[in-house]
Amino acid sequence: MVKKFLRLEAMRRSLVLTDDAARHPFLASLPPHVRRGAEPVPARRPRLSLHDLRDFLTAYSACFVAVSLFIA
């Protein structure tokens, strides 16, 4: 019974996609102008400021003190 179900399930799946560039079924269902999309914008690396460093050191110190008091 299980083998018969698995065989039928495999036969229902289409072997050829609508577009060779779209390998995922969802991408294959999209029209070409939507799938093409816009040109990717290169991501800029975020710059760390002194404010970010101060926030990190404040959080680190607070956690260090809390753990130290918990252990003591």
HUFEN-V140305 format. One record per residue. RES is the residue in one small letter. PSI is psi in degrees with one decimal (NA if undefined). Layout:
BEGIN
res=RES psi=PSI
res=RES psi=PSI
END
This chain:
BEGIN
res=m psi=-47.7
res=v psi=-41.0
res=k psi=-39.2
res=k psi=-42.0
res=f psi=-43.5
res=l psi=-38.3
res=r psi=-41.8
res=l psi=-38.6
res=e psi=-39.9
res=a psi=-30.3
res=m psi=-24.4
res=r psi=-24.2
res=r psi=136.3
res=s psi=142.6
res=l psi=-21.6
res=v psi=129.8
res=l psi=162.2
res=t psi=-26.0
res=d psi=130.9
res=d psi=-26.3
res=a psi=-25.7
res=a psi=100.6
res=r psi=-20.0
res=h psi=141.2
res=p psi=-36.6
res=f psi=-43.6
res=l psi=-35.5
res=a psi=-27.0
res=s psi=-14.8
res=l psi=147.8
res=p psi=154.9
res=p psi=-35.9
res=h psi=-26.2
res=v psi=-40.2
res=r psi=-32.6
res=r psi=-43.8
res=g psi=-170.4
res=a psi=167.0
res=e psi=133.9
res=p psi=138.0
res=v psi=126.2
res=p psi=135.0
res=a psi=135.6
res=r psi=142.6
res=r psi=127.6
res=p psi=140.1
res=r psi=138.0
res=l psi=136.1
res=s psi=175.8
res=l psi=-29.7
res=h psi=-41.5
res=d psi=-42.4
res=l psi=-41.8
res=r psi=-43.0
res=d psi=-41.8
res=f psi=-47.2
res=l psi=-35.0
res=t psi=-46.9
res=a psi=-41.2
res=y psi=-44.3
res=s psi=-42.1
res=a psi=-43.0
res=c psi=-40.1
res=f psi=-44.2
res=v psi=-42.6
res=a psi=-43.4
res=v psi=-39.3
res=s psi=-42.9
res=l psi=-32.8
res=f psi=-39.5
res=i psi=-37.1
res=a psi=NA
END
